[in-house]
Amino acid sequence: MKPILLNPGPVTLSERVRRALLSPDLCHREPEFGALQESVRAGLTAVYGLDPGRWSAVLLAGSGTSAVEAMVASLVPRGGALLAVENGVYGERLSAIARAHGIPARALRRAWGERVEPGALADALDGAPDTTHVALVHHETTTGRLNDLAALSSVCRERGVALLIDGVSSFGGEALDLEGWGASAVAATANKCLHGVPGVAFVLARSDALEVCADAPRSVVLDLAAHARAQAAGSTAFTAPVHVLYALDEALRELAEQGGWSQRHARYARLSATVRAALVELGVEPLLAAAESSVVLGAYRLPAGVRYDELHDGLKRLGFVIYAGQGALAREIFRVSTMGAIEDSDVERLVAALGERLGSRGASAPRRTD
Ligand SMILES: *Cc1c(COP(=O)(O)O)cnc(C)c1O
């Protein structure tokens, strides 16, 4: 039986996406490649119905972090200053990226998983009036927390501060109102909620934001403006991950045929609610209230006496790969994502597997010896 990946990407692939990897070999300097790239870029812009006259999808070979780094390093112009919002690993990574590129940056710091109050962002910006850009994570995968973009973005908008979003683990599965939020750009990747293959990431940027960054790039391989220029001309700056793009193109077609991001969101919501209810029934405590968590991933406290690696290994033998907590949370939580081509029947089997591994804790039921 195929393994069911419950980690937040790479995901369990559908067969049609996997088959797309076997498409004909293609040189990235041939017109057929230009057509493939254009189809992917148009598909990405269409996921949230953005106007292709105002927004550009810029593809980058690499994992999600390369898109986040390209966004921050390219869109904060020289002379700009960043405020990074941190309440998990990925928010902290935004600050690390700014440091690596010598971008003046402050951080609004919260404990992992804690809510970021809009008032705190307002105070931080009012205390640092030189700030030109805010960078924040939409879905903080560290804990499953969905940051309140509607409220946080309006704090930025009111102050004329540009907003850069790490949407790596929400793009395709959660509501993104990029126009309404007044965002300049969002960075995301093929292999999370879009159900593609790892190897290509992208930044969806407002065309006017791309124009501002054109001067004096901080990086060659992550120069968003250079990639945008090449791709707008039907070309590619460097060798593109051709087969990965075939797969993303197919994944985007599949997403559209399945009803787009809102249907995917509804599906994730249903599956994650099933997993949550089963775990609560087994006495496992969710880290966050359901209303504060994404539908993409849930974090759960490890029950007393249960070690993560035992739970992981036991579930893996039954065909399911769960995900550990990061940093200090590694001993405290485990995470379950329901993204990917997962069937209802897979989730039914998962519920049974969780019952098998966690159900007889402390009770006198006979222990399995597998
Ligand atoms: C997965 C993820 C990333 C990028 O991780 P990569 O390992 O580089 O793909 C960035 N931000 C968030 C919120 C993520 O979930």
The ligand as an SDF file (V2000), in Angstrom:
LIG
                    3D

 15 15  0  0  0  0  0  0  0  0999 V2000
    7.2180   24.5140    4.3640 C   0  0  0  0  0  0  0  0  0  0  0  0
    7.2730   25.9510    4.7040 C   0  0  0  0  0  0  0  0  0  0  0  0
    8.2630   26.8080    4.2080 C   0  0  0  0  0  0  0  0  0  0  0  0
    9.3650   26.3770    3.2920 C   0  0  0  0  0  0  0  0  0  0  0  0
    9.9930   25.2240    3.6280 O   0  0  0  0  0  0  0  0  0  0  0  0
   10.9080   24.4850    2.5560 P   0  0  0  0  0  0  0  0  0  0  0  0
   11.4470   23.3490    3.3380 O   0  0  0  0  0  0  0  0  0  0  0  0
   11.9250   25.4250    2.0910 O   0  0  0  0  0  0  0  0  0  0  0  0
   10.0010   24.0700    1.4330 O   0  0  0  0  0  0  0  0  0  0  0  0
    8.1940   28.1550    4.4960 C   0  0  0  0  0  0  0  0  0  0  0  0
    7.2090   28.6480    5.2550 N   0  0  0  0  0  0  0  0  0  0  0  0
    6.2180   27.8630    5.7410 C   0  0  0  0  0  0  0  0  0  0  0  0
    5.1300   28.5050    6.5450 C   0  0  0  0  0  0  0  0  0  0  0  0
    6.2300   26.4860    5.4990 C   0  0  0  0  0  0  0  0  0  0  0  0
    5.2580   25.7080    5.9780 O   0  0  0  0  0  0  0  0  0  0  0  0
  1  2  1  0
  2  3  1  0
  2 14  2  0
  3  4  1  0
  3 10  2  0
  4  5  1  0
  5  6  1  0
  6  7  2  0
  6  8  1  0
  6  9  1  0
 10 11  1  0
 11 12  2  0
 12 13  1  0
 12 14  1  0
 14 15  1  0
M  END
$$$$
